[in-house]
Amino acid sequence: MNLSELIARQNDFDKAHESRKPFFVSIGENNLEDLEHLVVCLVGEVGEFANILKKVVRGDLTFEAARASLSDELADVFIYLIKIASQTDIDLEESFLRKLEKNKMRFSDWAKP
C-alpha cells in the first residue's frame, strides 16, 4: 500500500466518523483553528511517544516491552501528520521529495572528507 492509499483510507474513515466535531474538514484561511487543533493533537501524540521512551530510558520498561506502545503512538503521529497534509491539501510525497533534494544539497558538503 502506498502513501496515497493510506491517506485515502484515513479520509474515508474520517468522513464516515460521526462526532460532535467533524473528523475531516478542508482547511483554509477561514478555519485555521481546525489546523491548530490537529497540530495540538499531533504534538500530544509525540508527547505520548516521548513519555514511553522516557520510561524506557530511566529503566521502568525495556525497549522490547515498550515496542508495541511506541508503535501505537508513532502510528497516531503518522495519522495526524497525514490528516494535516490531506486537510490542508499539501502533497506530502511531493513535499518530501522536494525537501530531500534540498537536504542533499544542504548536507552534501558534510559528506565530503
N, C-alpha and C positions, 0 to 999 in steps of 0.2 A: 504494500500500500504506500502511495506517495503522499507528500505533504498536502497537495490539493485535495486528495480524497479524505484525508484526516480532517481538514478544515471543513469540507462539505458535510461530513458526518457530525461534527460538532455543531455546525449551523443548523442542521436538521434537528438535532437534539434540542438546541436552544429554542428554535422556533416552535417546537411542539410542546415545550415545557410550560405548564400553567403555573403562574405565581402572581403575587401581589405586584411585582415589578417584572416587566418583560426580560427574558434572558438574552434576547437579541434585539438590538436597535442599531440602525446605521448611525454613526457618529459624525457630526459636523459642527459648524460654528455655533449652532443654536442649542446643543445639548452636551457641552463639554463636561458637565457634571456626571454624565454616564461614563465618559472616558476616565474621569477622576476615580469613580467607583471601581472600575475594572483595574486600574493601577493600584489602588489600595488593596484590592483582593490579591493581585499578583504579588505585591510586597509582603502581604500576610502569609502567603504560601511559601515564599522564600524564607521568611522568618521561621515558619514551622520546620522547614528542612534544616535551617541553621540550628534550631533548638535541639533537634535529634542529634545532629552532628556534634554539638556541644557535649551532649551526654556521652557520646562515644569517646570523644577526646579526653574527657575527665575520668573515664573508666566505668561509668554506670552501665554501659552496654558495650558489647563487642560490635565491631563493624558488621560482621555476618548476622548478628541478632537484629541489627537495625536496618539491614539492607532492604527488607520489604517495606518498612515505613518510609525510608528515604526514597524508595522507588515511587511510592504513592504520592509523596509530597512533590517530587520532581515532575510527576505526571500532572499534578494540579498546576504547577508553574507553567508547564507546556500548554495546558488547556487555556489558561488566562492569556498567555502570550499569543496563541493563535486566535483567540477571541478578539483581542485588541487589534491584531493585524486585520482580521476579517471585517470587524465592525468599523474600522477607520479606512477600509479599502486600500490597505497597504499590502503590496505583493511581497510577502516575506521571503519567498525564494529569490526573486529578483533583487531584493534589498540585500539579502545575504551574499549573493554572488558579487554584487557591486562593492559591498564593504570588504569582502575577501580580497578583491583586486586592489582596493585602496590599502589594505593592511599589508599585502605583498610588497607594494611599493614603499610603504612607510617603514617596514621592518627589513627590507632587503639589505640595507647596509649592516644590520646587526648580524646577519648570517655570514658575512664575509670575514675571513681571518685578518 
